[in-house]
Amino acid sequence: MKNVTINDVAHEANVSKSTVSHYLNGHFTKMGPETRERIARAVRKLDYSPNHIAKSLKNKRTMTIGVIVANILHNFSTRVIRSIEDFAHGHGYHVIVCNTDNSSDKEADYIRMLMAKQVDGLVVIPTAKNEALFTELAEKGYPIVFIDRYIEGVPIQSHMLDNRRSVKMAFDHLYEKGHREIGFLTEPVEAIVARQERYDAYLEFCGSYEFRPISIQVEKEEMVPELEQSAAQGSLPACLIVANDLTLFELLKVAKQRDIQIPGELSIISIDDIEFADFFNPGITVIAQPAVEIGTSAVSALFEMMNGRKNATGIERFQPYLIERESVKQYEGQ
């Protein structure tokens, strides 16, 4: 079988050899998205694989990056990991994935392990308690980016959803449907930036609309009994914004167990789309976030840092979008 060369990739993508080389090394500043996509397709079609051993010896690289996520069960995390892996594989890199369960101790252990393996860069959905460790990595110029969260005072760029906008879209949709009593269901928000931003936005828009806040904050393990008790007592709001996909799972368990009709008795809009939302009966209306775009943007920035660009700081925000299904009823009042 013929060995596929970089020249073959260049010919297939109708670009120069140097352009393919720039792509494989993560240099994208002078390359349009259409060109990048053509090269990516050519790499996949030809099953092109750079000479990893020679390249790593020449560049003193391991051709490996680490990805540390807070909860691998989140649909968002799964899609982000997939987008990172797709991008990395297209550039001849391997990916090591670690799950912290939101534990700062596990996070620190994984960082030390990955550093010992000399991975070339890190993509992290961080916990909030390793500020010193992250700051040290950033100050040493080690290539690292955050996704979904940031840590105040830590000079590492984060790629994340515009959480305020996502809650506003949910609020506006419910308001347009006639709802005037809107609750918010979440796990405890302390120390988790995305949760805190969504909760703060909920309180802000309750104030703007002059609505009474109805917040339900409870640990995931206690959510089902807590919601069942609220339903039994008749204190469960008739309309809920759900903070994320895993929280939605718990709410739907209760709705099924207590035969709560959606949307007849309970209107739901969830932040984060999930695979089954379109197949659930009725379909769940969601505010989706562009997980693939976020993951690709983050790993692209990481590769640029790995190839000599100074580590970036600040926050890159991505816009949510509404997917309207059937879980929110048109409210007609009493």
C-alpha positions as CSV (number, residue, x, y, z in Angstrom):
1,M,0.0,0.0,0.0
2,K,1.3,3.4,-1.0
3,N,2.4,5.6,1.9
4,V,0.3,8.8,1.9
5,T,2.5,11.9,2.0
6,I,1.8,15.6,2.8
7,N,2.0,16.2,-1.0
8,D,-0.9,13.8,-1.5
9,V,-3.0,15.7,1.1
10,A,-2.1,19.1,-0.6
11,H,-3.1,17.8,-4.0
12,E,-6.4,16.4,-2.7
13,A,-7.3,19.6,-0.8
14,N,-6.1,21.8,-3.7
15,V,-3.7,23.8,-1.5
16,S,0.0,24.1,-1.2
17,K,2.2,21.8,0.8
18,S,3.1,24.7,3.1
19,T,-0.6,25.3,3.8
20,V,-1.1,21.7,4.8
21,S,2.0,21.9,7.0
22,H,0.6,25.0,8.7
23,Y,-2.7,23.2,9.3
24,L,-1.0,20.1,10.8
25,N,1.0,22.4,13.1
26,G,-1.9,24.4,14.3
27,H,-1.1,27.6,12.5
28,F,-4.5,29.0,11.4
29,T,-4.2,32.8,11.6
30,K,-3.9,33.2,7.8
31,M,-6.2,30.3,6.9
32,G,-9.9,30.5,6.2
33,P,-12.4,28.0,7.6
34,E,-13.2,26.6,4.2
35,T,-9.5,25.9,3.6
36,R,-9.2,24.2,7.0
37,E,-12.3,22.1,6.3
38,R,-10.9,21.0,2.9
39,I,-7.6,19.9,4.4
40,A,-9.4,18.1,7.3
41,R,-11.5,16.2,4.7
42,A,-8.4,15.3,2.7
43,V,-6.6,14.1,5.8
44,R,-9.6,11.9,6.7
45,K,-10.2,10.6,3.2
46,L,-6.6,9.6,2.6
47,D,-6.1,8.4,6.2
48,Y,-3.0,10.5,6.4
49,S,-0.9,10.2,9.5
50,P,2.3,12.2,10.0
51,N,5.4,10.5,11.2
52,H,4.7,11.0,14.9
53,I,8.0,9.6,16.2
54,A,10.2,11.6,13.9
55,K,8.1,14.7,14.5
56,S,8.1,14.4,18.3
57,L,11.9,13.8,18.3
58,K,12.4,16.9,16.1
59,N,10.1,19.1,18.1
60,K,10.6,17.6,21.5
61,R,6.9,16.8,21.7
62,T,4.8,13.9,22.8
63,M,2.1,14.6,20.3
64,T,-0.4,14.2,23.1
65,I,-2.8,16.6,24.8
66,G,-4.7,16.2,28.0
67,V,-8.4,17.0,28.5
68,I,-9.8,17.3,32.0
69,V,-13.6,17.6,32.5
70,A,-15.6,18.1,35.6
71,N,-18.3,15.6,34.8
72,I,-18.0,13.3,31.8
73,L,-21.7,12.4,32.1
74,H,-22.8,15.8,30.9
75,N,-23.9,15.7,27.2
76,F,-22.0,19.0,26.8
77,S,-18.8,17.4,28.1
78,T,-19.2,14.4,25.8
79,R,-19.7,16.6,22.7
80,V,-16.8,18.9,23.7
81,I,-14.5,15.9,24.1
82,R,-15.5,14.5,20.7
83,S,-14.8,17.8,19.0
84,I,-11.4,18.1,20.6
85,E,-10.5,14.5,19.7
86,D,-11.6,15.0,16.1
87,F,-9.5,18.1,15.8
88,A,-6.4,16.6,17.6
89,H,-6.6,13.4,15.5
90,G,-6.7,15.5,12.3
91,H,-3.4,17.0,13.4
92,G,-1.7,13.8,14.4
93,Y,-2.3,14.1,18.1
94,H,-3.6,11.7,20.7
95,V,-5.9,12.8,23.6
96,I,-5.9,11.6,27.2
97,V,-9.3,12.3,28.9
98,C,-9.7,12.6,32.7
99,N,-12.9,13.1,34.7
100,T,-12.7,14.9,38.1
101,D,-16.3,14.6,39.3
102,N,-15.9,18.3,40.3
103,S,-13.2,17.3,42.8
104,S,-10.3,19.7,43.1
105,D,-8.1,17.0,44.6
106,K,-8.7,14.7,41.6
107,E,-8.1,17.6,39.3
108,A,-4.7,18.4,40.9
109,D,-3.8,14.7,40.7
110,Y,-4.6,14.5,37.0
111,I,-2.7,17.6,36.2
112,R,0.4,16.2,37.9
113,M,-0.1,12.9,36.1
114,L,-0.4,14.6,32.7
115,M,2.5,16.8,33.3
116,A,4.6,13.8,34.2
117,K,3.6,12.3,30.9
118,Q,4.8,15.5,29.3
119,V,1.6,16.2,27.4
120,D,2.0,19.2,25.1
121,G,-1.0,21.1,26.4
122,L,-4.2,21.0,28.5
123,V,-7.9,21.7,27.9
124,V,-9.7,21.9,31.3
125,I,-13.2,22.4,32.6
126,P,-11.9,23.5,36.0
127,T,-13.0,23.3,39.5
128,A,-12.6,26.4,41.6
129,K,-9.9,25.5,44.1
130,N,-6.6,25.1,42.2
131,E,-6.0,28.7,41.5
132,A,-2.3,28.6,42.6
133,L,-1.6,25.5,40.4
134,F,-3.3,27.0,37.3
135,T,-1.7,30.4,37.8
136,E,1.8,28.7,38.0
137,L,1.1,26.9,34.8
138,A,0.0,30.1,33.1
139,E,2.9,32.1,34.3
140,K,5.4,29.5,33.0
141,G,3.8,29.8,29.6
142,Y,2.5,26.2,29.6
143,P,-0.2,25.9,26.9
144,I,-3.6,25.6,28.6
145,V,-7.2,26.7,28.0
146,F,-10.4,26.5,30.0
147,I,-13.8,25.5,28.7
148,D,-17.3,26.3,30.3
149,R,-15.8,28.0,33.4
150,Y,-13.2,30.5,34.4
151,I,-11.4,31.2,37.7
152,E,-11.3,34.8,38.8
153,G,-7.7,36.2,38.8
154,V,-6.2,33.2,36.9
155,P,-4.7,34.4,33.5
156,I,-6.1,31.6,31.4
157,Q,-8.4,32.0,28.4
158,S,-11.9,30.5,28.7
159,H,-14.3,29.4,26.0
160,M,-17.8,29.3,27.3
161,L,-21.5,29.9,26.7
162,D,-23.0,33.3,27.2
163,N,-25.0,32.1,30.2
164,R,-26.8,35.3,30.8
165,R,-28.1,35.3,27.2
166,S,-29.2,31.7,27.6
167,V,-31.4,32.5,30.6
168,K,-32.8,35.6,28.9
169,M,-33.8,33.5,25.9
170,A,-35.5,31.0,28.2
171,F,-37.3,33.8,30.2
172,D,-38.4,35.6,27.0
173,H,-39.8,32.4,25.5
174,L,-41.8,31.6,28.7
175,Y,-43.0,35.1,28.9
176,E,-44.2,35.1,25.3
177,K,-46.1,31.9,26.1
178,G,-48.0,33.7,28.9
179,H,-46.1,32.4,32.0
180,R,-45.8,34.8,34.9
181,E,-44.6,32.4,37.6
182,I,-41.3,31.0,36.6
183,G,-39.1,28.8,38.8
184,F,-35.5,27.8,38.5
185,L,-34.2,24.3,39.2
186,T,-30.5,23.8,39.8
187,E,-27.9,22.0,41.8
188,P,-26.2,24.3,44.4
189,V,-24.5,27.2,42.5
190,E,-21.6,28.0,44.8
191,A,-18.2,27.7,43.2
192,I,-19.5,26.5,39.8
193,V,-19.3,29.5,37.5
194,A,-21.8,28.4,34.9
195,R,-24.4,27.6,37.5
196,Q,-23.8,30.9,39.3
197,E,-24.1,32.9,36.1
198,R,-27.3,31.2,35.2
199,Y,-28.8,31.7,38.6
200,D,-27.7,35.4,38.8
201,A,-29.3,35.9,35.4
202,Y,-32.5,34.3,36.6
203,L,-32.7,36.6,39.6
204,E,-31.9,39.6,37.3
205,F,-34.7,38.8,35.0
206,C,-37.2,38.1,37.8
207,G,-36.4,41.7,38.9
208,S,-36.8,43.1,35.4
209,Y,-40.2,41.4,35.0
210,E,-41.2,42.0,38.6
211,F,-41.7,38.3,39.2
212,R,-41.2,36.6,42.5
213,P,-38.1,34.3,42.4
214,I,-38.8,30.7,43.0
215,S,-35.5,28.9,43.2
216,I,-35.0,25.2,43.9
217,Q,-31.4,24.5,44.8
218,V,-30.7,20.9,45.8
219,E,-27.9,18.3,45.4
220,K,-28.4,15.9,42.5
221,E,-28.6,12.9,44.9
222,E,-31.4,14.6,46.9
223,M,-33.3,16.1,43.9
224,V,-35.8,13.3,43.3
225,P,-37.1,13.1,46.9
226,E,-37.1,16.9,47.2
227,L,-39.1,17.4,44.1
228,E,-41.5,14.5,44.9
229,Q,-42.2,16.2,48.2
230,S,-42.8,19.5,46.5
231,A,-45.2,17.9,44.1
232,A,-47.1,16.1,46.8
233,Q,-47.4,19.4,48.7
234,G,-48.5,21.3,45.6
235,S,-45.6,23.7,45.9
236,L,-43.8,22.7,42.7
237,P,-44.0,25.7,40.2
238,A,-46.0,25.1,37.1
239,C,-43.2,26.4,35.0
240,L,-39.5,25.7,35.4
241,I,-36.2,26.8,33.8
242,V,-33.9,23.8,34.3
243,A,-30.2,24.7,34.7
244,N,-28.6,21.7,32.8
245,D,-29.2,18.3,31.3
246,L,-28.4,16.2,34.4
247,T,-30.9,18.2,36.4
248,L,-33.5,17.7,33.7
249,F,-33.0,13.9,34.0
250,E,-34.0,14.1,37.7
251,L,-37.0,16.3,37.0
252,L,-38.3,13.9,34.3
253,K,-37.9,11.0,36.7
254,V,-40.3,12.7,39.1
255,A,-42.7,13.7,36.4
256,K,-42.9,10.1,35.3
257,Q,-43.2,8.6,38.8
258,R,-46.0,11.1,39.8
259,D,-47.7,11.1,36.4
260,I,-47.2,14.9,36.1
261,Q,-48.4,15.9,32.6
262,I,-46.0,17.9,30.5
263,P,-46.8,20.6,29.5
264,G,-50.3,20.4,30.8
265,E,-49.3,20.5,34.5
266,L,-45.7,21.4,34.2
267,S,-44.0,23.5,31.5
268,I,-40.2,22.9,31.1
269,I,-37.4,24.6,29.3
270,S,-33.9,23.3,29.8
271,I,-30.5,24.8,29.2
272,D,-28.3,22.3,27.2
273,D,-29.7,20.1,24.5
274,I,-29.6,16.4,25.0
275,E,-29.9,13.4,22.6
276,F,-33.3,12.2,23.8
277,A,-34.9,15.7,24.1
278,D,-36.4,15.4,20.6
279,F,-37.6,11.8,21.2
280,F,-39.1,12.3,24.6
281,N,-42.9,12.7,24.5
282,P,-43.5,15.5,24.5
283,G,-40.2,16.9,23.0
284,I,-38.3,19.1,25.5
285,T,-37.8,22.7,24.6
286,V,-34.2,23.7,25.2
287,I,-31.7,26.5,25.0
288,A,-28.8,24.8,23.3
289,Q,-25.2,25.7,23.4
290,P,-22.8,25.1,20.5
291,A,-20.6,22.5,22.2
292,V,-18.7,21.5,19.1
293,E,-17.9,25.1,18.2
294,I,-16.8,25.8,21.8
295,G,-14.6,22.7,21.9
296,T,-13.1,23.3,18.5
297,S,-12.4,26.9,19.3
298,A,-10.6,26.0,22.6
299,V,-8.4,23.3,21.1
300,S,-7.6,25.5,18.1
301,A,-6.4,28.2,20.5
302,L,-4.4,25.6,22.4
303,F,-2.6,24.4,19.3
304,E,-1.7,28.0,18.5
305,M,-0.2,28.4,22.0
306,M,1.7,25.1,21.5
307,N,3.2,26.5,18.3
308,G,4.6,29.6,19.9
309,R,1.7,32.1,20.3
310,K,1.7,33.8,23.7
311,N,-1.0,32.3,26.0
312,A,-4.3,34.2,25.6
313,T,-6.4,35.4,28.5
314,G,-10.0,36.6,28.8
315,I,-13.3,35.0,28.0
316,E,-14.6,33.9,24.6
317,R,-18.4,33.8,24.7
318,F,-20.6,31.7,22.4
319,Q,-24.2,32.4,21.7
320,P,-27.0,30.0,22.6
321,Y,-30.0,29.2,20.5
322,L,-33.6,28.1,21.1
323,I,-34.9,24.7,20.0
324,E,-38.6,24.9,20.5
325,R,-40.4,21.6,21.0
326,E,-43.6,20.8,22.9
327,S,-42.7,21.1,26.7
328,V,-44.0,24.6,27.2
329,K,-47.7,25.3,27.0
330,Q,-49.4,28.5,26.0
331,Y,-50.6,29.7,29.4
332,E,-54.1,31.3,29.4
333,G,-54.3,32.2,33.1
334,Q,-57.0,31.2,35.5
